[in-house]
C-alpha cells in the first residue's frame, strides 16, 4: 500500500450506504472515514422514511378516529396541532440519528469527518480544500427532491417532500403534482390531517393496474381528488396556486407540493475530473460490483440510480466496501441480488410488492399466469370491516414458480417478507398454498391467493 494514503476507504456521505460500507470496512480491519458536509444520517432518518412514516401513522390514527366502521364505538377527530406533531417527529428523528448513526459509528470506531468533499483528480479527494488520499473511494451522497421543468414554476412558491414535513400550519388546500410513492404518501398524509387535497398525475404508475384502480377508489373514499393527467403549467392564483393539466383543466389550491421524483446529490463532487461517468440524469454509472468508470471509485445507494430503498443502499454499500478492499484480485466479488426485492408505499391501506409485475415477467421472457384475490375473501379483512384491496400473485405458467406478489391491504408490507422468501427460494404456487399460514392474519392472504391457481371456487375459512 502507498505510504502516502491516509485511509483505505474514504466514503462521501453518512446515510445507509455509507454506514454499511463503514461497518464492513471496519470489520475487515481497514482504515475508513466517512465525510459528511450536512446533517449526519442521510435521507432515510432525516427527511425520508422515519419522518414521513411517523407523520403518516399520526394522520392515519386521526383518520381512523373519524371514519372507523365499528358500531357502538364513538370516536371523533378534532383539529390538528401540526406544530406539536412536527416537534414530536423532530424529536424522534434526532433520537434515531444519534442511536442508529452517530452511536453506531462510535461503537465501530470509524470517524465521521465534517466537510465538503470534492475530487481534485482521479486519485485524490479534497475535504474543505485539504487532500484526503485513499486506496479507494465510495460516493454515497444520496438524492434530493427533483424540481420539474414546469412552465411558471419560478413565479410560485412550492413545497417538496422535505419542506412539506417542516410545515407548522396545516394548509386548507393542497395540490400535489406527482402521483408516485412520494406523492401518494404526502397526499394522503395531509388529507388525513384535514387538508383538502388534489393529486395531479397518474396514480401509482408502477403498480399492477388492478391495484392502482382499487387505490384510486380508496383515495376517492377519503375525499381526495385525483386528476390523472400531466401537469403542464403553474401560476399564482387567488389565495394560492393554479395548476393547469394537459387537457386544459385548472386545479386550485392554497399550497403546491412537487413530488415528481428525485435527482442525485452529486453537484460539486468533481466527478468529471475524477473520470466518473454519469447518465443523462446525473446518476453515477456503476457495474454489478458497484464500481464506476474509475476503478478506484465506487458508488452505492440513491446516487447510483439503484432502487431508492435504504436497505438497497445498505446492500450496495456493503458490496462496494468488500470489493474496494479486496487484496486478492481473483477472489469472488460481492454483488447485490435483487431477486424478490420488496417495496412498500405507506398509504392506508399499504401498497406493496415483491418480485416482478406481470408486465416485467412477460418482458423477461416468462409465460405468465396470475391470480387476483379480493380482500372480500380474506377473513382478516372481513374482521377489520375493510375489504378495500386485493392480492395479486404472478407465476411462471410452465413451472408454477412464484415471480411476484403484489398487494393493496392493511399490513401489505408484512406480507412481502413471506413473498420475498418464497420468490428467492423458488417456491411454486402449490408449495405456497400448502405452507402453513396463521389464521386471521393478513399474511394468510398469500396462501389463499396461491391456492387460486388450482381452484378458484369459494373456500371455507381455513380450507
C-alpha positions in Angstrom: 0.0 0.0 0.0 1.2 3.5 -0.8 2.6 5.1 2.4 1.0 8.4 1.5 -2.5 7.1 1.7 -4.4 8.4 4.7 -7.0 5.7 4.8 -8.0 2.5 3.0 -11.5 3.7 2.2 -12.9 7.2 2.1 -16.7 7.4 1.9 -18.6 10.5 0.9 -21.9 10.6 2.8 -23.2 9.2 6.1 -26.5 7.6 5.1 -27.5 3.9 4.8 -24.9 3.0 2.1 -22.1 4.9 3.8 -22.8 3.4 7.2 -23.0 -0.1 5.8 -19.7 0.5 4.0 -18.0 1.9 7.1 -19.1 -1.1 9.2 -18.0 -3.6 6.5 -14.6 -1.9 6.2 -14.1 -1.7 9.9 -14.9 -5.4 10.3 -12.3 -6.2 7.6 -9.7 -4.3 9.7 -9.4 -1.4 7.2 -9.0 2.2 7.9 -12.1 4.1 6.9 -13.5 7.6 7.2 -16.9 9.0 6.3 -17.1 12.6 5.1 -20.4 14.5 5.6 -21.0 18.1 4.6 -24.5 18.3 6.0 -26.6 16.5 8.7 -25.4 13.0 9.6 -27.7 10.2 8.6 -28.7 10.7 5.0 -32.2 10.8 3.6 -34.0 7.9 5.5 -33.7 9.1 9.0 -33.7 12.9 8.4 -36.2 13.6 5.6 -37.4 10.3 4.3 -38.6 7.1 5.8 -38.6 8.0 9.5 -40.3 11.4 9.5 -42.8 10.6 6.8 -43.9 7.3 8.3 -44.3 8.7 11.8 -46.4 11.5 10.4 -48.4 9.0 8.3 -49.1 7.0 11.4 -50.4 10.1 13.2 -52.5 11.1 10.2 -53.9 7.5 9.9 -54.8 7.5 13.6 -56.8 10.7 13.2 -58.5 9.4 10.0 -59.4 6.1 11.7 -60.9 8.0 14.6 -63.1 9.9 12.2 -64.1 7.1 9.9 -63.8 3.7 11.6 -66.5 1.1 10.7 -67.4 -0.2 14.2 -70.8 0.5 15.5 -71.0 1.3 19.2 -67.5 2.8 19.4 -67.8 6.5 19.4 -64.7 8.4 18.4 -64.0 11.8 16.9 -61.1 13.7 15.3 -60.5 17.3 16.2 -58.3 19.9 14.5 -54.6 19.1 14.3 -51.8 20.9 16.2 -49.4 20.5 13.3 -46.6 22.3 15.1 -46.8 19.9 18.1 -46.9 16.9 15.7 -43.9 18.1 13.8 -42.0 18.7 17.0 -42.7 15.1 18.1 -41.5 14.0 14.7 -38.3 16.0 15.0 -37.6 14.5 18.4 -37.8 11.0 17.0 -35.6 11.9 14.1 -33.0 13.4 16.4 -33.1 10.4 18.7 -32.7 7.8 15.9 -30.0 9.9 14.2 -28.0 9.6 17.3 -28.8 6.0 18.1 -28.6 4.5 14.7 -25.8 6.6 13.1 -23.6 8.6 15.4 -23.6 6.0 18.2 -23.1 3.1 15.7 -20.1 4.9 14.1 -18.6 5.4 17.5 -19.2 1.8 18.5 -17.4 0.5 15.4 -14.7 3.1 15.8 -14.7 4.9 12.5 -14.8 8.7 12.3 -17.4 10.9 10.5 -15.5 13.9 9.3 -17.5 17.1 8.7 -16.6 18.9 5.5 -17.3 19.4 1.8 -15.7 16.7 -0.4 -14.6 17.2 -4.0 -12.3 15.2 -6.2 -9.1 17.0 -7.1 -8.1 14.4 -9.7 -8.8 10.7 -10.4 -6.8 9.6 -7.3 -7.3 12.4 -4.7 -10.2 13.7 -2.8 -10.3 17.1 -1.1 -12.2 17.8 2.1 -12.6 21.6 2.5 -9.6 22.0 0.2 -7.3 19.6 2.1 -6.3 16.4 0.3 -7.6 13.0 1.6 -5.8 10.1 -0.1 -7.3 6.7 0.0 -6.8 3.3 -1.6 -10.4 3.5 -2.8 -13.3 5.9 -2.6 -17.1 5.4 -2.3 -19.6 8.0 -3.4 -22.7 7.6 -1.3 -24.3 11.0 -1.3 -27.9 10.0 -1.9 -30.6 12.0 -3.8 -32.8 15.0 -3.3 -36.3 16.0 -4.5 -36.3 16.9 -8.2 -37.9 20.0 -9.5 -39.6 19.5 -12.8 -39.3 21.8 -15.8 -42.8 23.2 -15.4 -43.9 26.5 -17.0 -44.5 29.3 -14.5 -42.8 27.5 -11.6 -40.5 30.4 -10.9 -43.5 32.6 -10.2 -44.9 30.5 -7.4 -43.8 29.2 -4.0 -43.8 25.4 -3.8 -43.1 22.6 -1.3 -41.1 19.4 -1.7 -41.5 16.2 0.3 -38.7 17.6 2.6 -40.2 21.1 3.2 -43.7 19.8 3.5 -42.8 17.9 6.6 -41.5 21.1 8.1 -44.8 23.0 8.0 -46.2 24.1 11.3 -49.6 25.3 10.0 -51.9 23.0 8.1 -52.8 24.3 4.7 -56.5 24.5 3.9 -56.0 23.0 0.5 -53.0 21.4 -1.3 -52.3 20.4 -4.9 -49.8 17.6 -5.2 -48.1 17.3 -8.6 -46.8 13.7 -9.0 -48.6 10.5 -8.0 -45.8 8.1 -7.4 -45.0 6.7 -4.0 -43.9 10.1 -2.5 -46.8 11.9 -4.0 -49.3 9.3 -2.8 -48.0 9.2 0.7 -47.8 13.0 1.1 -51.3 13.5 -0.4 -52.9 11.0 1.9 -50.9 12.3 4.9 -52.3 15.8 4.5 -55.8 14.7 3.6 -56.0 12.6 6.7 -54.9 15.6 8.8 -57.8 17.6 7.4 -56.4 19.3 4.3 -58.5 19.4 1.0 -56.1 17.6 -1.4 -56.0 17.2 -5.2 -53.4 15.0 -6.8 -52.3 15.6 -10.4 -50.6 12.7 -12.2 -51.0 9.1 -13.0 -51.8 7.3 -9.7 -49.3 4.5 -8.8 -47.8 4.4 -12.2 -45.5 1.4 -11.4 -48.2 -0.7 -9.6 -50.2 -3.5 -11.0 -53.2 -1.9 -12.8 -55.7 -3.8 -10.7 -54.3 -2.4 -7.5 -53.8 1.1 -8.8 -57.5 1.1 -9.7 -58.5 0.0 -6.3 -56.3 2.6 -4.7 -58.0 5.3 -6.7 -61.2 4.2 -5.2 -59.7 4.4 -1.7 -58.5 7.9 -2.4 -62.0 8.9 -3.6 -63.5 7.4 -0.4 -61.0 9.5 1.6 -62.1 12.7 -0.2 -59.0 13.2 -2.3 -59.5 14.4 -5.9 -57.2 12.6 -8.4 -56.7 14.2 -11.8 -54.8 11.5 -13.8 -53.2 13.9 -16.2 -49.8 15.5 -16.7 -49.3 19.0 -15.2 -48.2 21.4 -17.9 -48.1 24.8 -16.1 -48.5 26.6 -12.8 -49.4 30.1 -11.9 -50.2 32.3 -8.9 -54.0 32.3 -8.2 -56.3 34.0 -5.8 -55.2 32.7 -2.4 -52.7 30.2 -3.7 -51.7 28.5 -6.9 -53.4 27.2 -10.1 -52.1 24.1 -11.8 -53.0 23.5 -15.5 -53.1 20.0 -16.9 -52.6 18.6 -20.4 -56.3 18.8 -21.2 -56.5 22.4 -20.0 -58.2 21.6 -16.7 -57.3 24.0 -13.9 -56.8 22.8 -10.3 -56.5 25.3 -7.5 -55.0 25.1 -4.0 -53.6 27.2 -1.2 -50.2 25.4 -1.4 -48.4 23.4 -4.1 -46.3 20.3 -3.4 -44.0 18.9 -6.1 -43.4 15.1 -5.9 -42.1 14.3 -9.4 -39.1 12.2 -8.5 -35.6 12.6 -7.1 -32.3 13.6 -8.6 -28.8 12.5 -7.5 -26.9 14.7 -5.0 -23.7 14.9 -7.0 -23.2 18.6 -7.6 -19.8 19.9 -6.8 -18.2 16.5 -6.3 -15.9 16.9 -9.3 -16.9 13.6 -10.8 -15.9 14.8 -14.2 -12.3 15.5 -13.2 -12.2 12.1 -11.4 -13.2 10.3 -14.6 -16.5 9.1 -13.2 -19.2 8.8 -15.8 -22.9 9.6 -15.1 -26.1 9.1 -17.1 -28.2 11.8 -18.7 -29.9 12.5 -15.3 -26.7 12.7 -13.4 -26.8 9.3 -11.6 -23.4 7.7 -11.2 -23.0 4.7 -13.6 -21.8 1.6 -11.8 -21.2 -2.1 -12.8 -22.6 -5.1 -11.0 -19.8 -4.7 -8.4 -20.7 -1.0 -7.6 -17.5 0.1 -9.5 -17.6 3.3 -11.5 -15.7 4.1 -14.7 -12.7 5.0 -12.4 -11.7 1.6 -10.9 -10.7 3.3 -7.6 -14.0 4.9 -7.1 -17.2 3.1 -6.2 -20.8 4.3 -5.8 -23.8 3.0 -3.9 -27.3 4.0 -2.8 -29.6 6.5 -4.5 -26.8 8.4 -6.2 -26.0 5.3 -8.3 -29.6 5.0 -9.6 -30.3 1.9 -7.6 -33.9 1.3 -6.3 -34.4 4.0 -3.7 -34.8 2.0 -0.6 -32.5 2.3 2.4 -32.0 -1.5 2.5 -30.8 -1.5 -1.1 -28.5 1.4 -0.3 -27.0 -0.6 2.6 -26.6 -3.7 0.5 -24.8 -1.7 -2.2 -22.6 0.0 0.4 -21.5 -3.4 1.9 -20.8 -4.8 -1.6 -18.8 -1.7 -2.6 -16.7 -1.8 0.6 -15.9 -5.5 0.2 -14.9 -5.1 -3.4 -12.9 -1.9 -2.9 -10.8 -3.5 -0.2 -10.2 -6.9 -1.8 -6.5 -7.9 -1.6 -6.9 -11.0 -3.9 -7.8 -9.9 -7.4 -9.1 -13.4 -8.1 -11.4 -13.5 -5.1 -15.2 -13.5 -5.8 -16.7 -10.1 -5.9 -19.7 -9.1 -3.9 -23.0 -8.3 -5.8 -26.4 -7.1 -4.8 -29.1 -9.8 -5.5 -32.3 -8.1 -6.4 -34.3 -11.3 -6.6 -37.7 -10.8 -4.9 -36.9 -7.2 -4.0 -39.8 -5.9 -1.8 -41.2 -2.3 -1.7 -43.9 -0.7 0.3 -45.9 2.5 -0.2 -47.2 3.5 3.2 -50.6 4.7 2.1 -53.6 3.4 4.1 -54.1 0.7 3.1 -50.5 -0.1 2.1 -49.5 -0.8 -1.5 -46.7 -3.3 -1.6 -44.8 -5.6 -4.0 -42.1 -8.2 -4.2 -40.5 -9.5 -7.3 -41.8 -9.0 -10.8 -45.0 -7.4 -12.0 -46.9 -9.3 -14.7 -45.5 -6.9 -17.4 -42.0 -7.3 -16.1 -42.4 -11.1 -16.1 -43.5 -11.1 -19.7 -40.7 -8.7 -20.7 -38.2 -11.1 -19.1 -39.5 -14.0 -21.3 -41.8 -15.8 -18.9 -45.1 -17.2 -19.9 -47.0 -15.6 -17.0 -50.2 -16.6 -15.3 -51.7 -14.6 -12.5 -54.5 -14.6 -9.9 -56.1 -11.7 -8.1 -57.7 -12.3 -4.7 -60.2 -9.7 -3.4 -59.9 -8.8 0.3 -63.6 -9.7 0.5 -62.3 -13.3 0.5 -59.7 -12.7 3.3 -61.0 -13.4 6.8 -58.8 -10.8 8.4 -60.1 -8.0 6.2 -63.7 -9.1 6.9 -63.0 -8.9 10.7 -61.5 -5.5 10.2 -64.6 -4.5 8.2 -62.5 -3.0 5.5 -62.2 -5.1 2.3 -60.9 -2.5 0.0 -57.9 -4.1 -1.7 -56.6 -7.2 -3.3 -53.6 -9.5 -3.5 -52.1 -10.5 -6.9 -49.7 -13.4 -7.5 -47.8 -13.7 -10.7 -46.3 -17.1 -11.6 -44.4 -18.7 -14.4 -47.1 -20.7 -16.2 -44.7 -23.5 -17.2 -43.0 -24.2 -13.8 -45.5 -22.7 -11.3 -42.8 -20.7 -9.7 -43.8 -17.5 -8.0 -42.4 -14.5 -9.8 -44.1 -11.7 -8.0 -46.6 -10.8 -5.3 -48.5 -7.5 -5.1 -51.0 -6.3 -2.5 -53.2 -3.4 -1.5 -54.1 -4.2 2.0 -53.7 -3.2 5.7 -50.3 -4.5 6.6 -49.4 -5.4 2.9 -45.7 -4.6 3.7 -45.6 -7.5 6.2 -46.9 -9.9 3.5 -43.9 -9.1 1.4 -41.4 -10.7 3.7 -43.0 -14.1 3.2 -43.4 -13.3 -0.5 -39.7 -12.4 -0.8 -38.7 -15.7 0.9 -41.0 -17.6 -1.5 -39.5 -16.0 -4.6 -35.9 -16.3 -3.5 -36.5 -20.0 -2.6 -38.0 -20.7 -6.0 -41.3 -21.9 -4.4 -44.2 -22.8 -6.6 -47.8 -21.6 -6.1 -48.7 -25.1 -4.9 -45.9 -25.1 -2.3 -47.1 -21.6 -1.1 -50.7 -22.8 -1.0 -49.7 -25.9 1.1 -47.5 -23.9 3.5 -48.8 -23.0 7.0 -50.3 -19.6 7.4 -51.7 -18.3 10.8 -55.4 -17.7 10.6 -56.9 -14.3 10.8 -53.8 -12.5 9.7 -53.4 -10.5 6.5 -50.4 -12.6 5.6 -52.8 -15.6 5.2 -54.0 -13.9 2.0 -50.8 -15.0 0.3 -51.6 -18.7 0.9 -55.2 -18.2 -0.2 -54.2 -16.3 -3.4 -51.7 -19.0 -4.3 -54.5 -21.6 -3.9 -56.5 -19.9 -6.7 -54.1 -21.3 -9.3 -55.6 -24.8 -8.7 -59.1 -23.9 -7.5 -61.0 -20.7 -8.0 -64.1 -21.9 -6.2 -65.0 -20.3 -2.9 -63.2 -21.7 0.2 -64.2 -22.1 3.8 -62.4 -20.1 6.5 -59.4 -22.4 6.7 -59.9 -24.9 3.8 
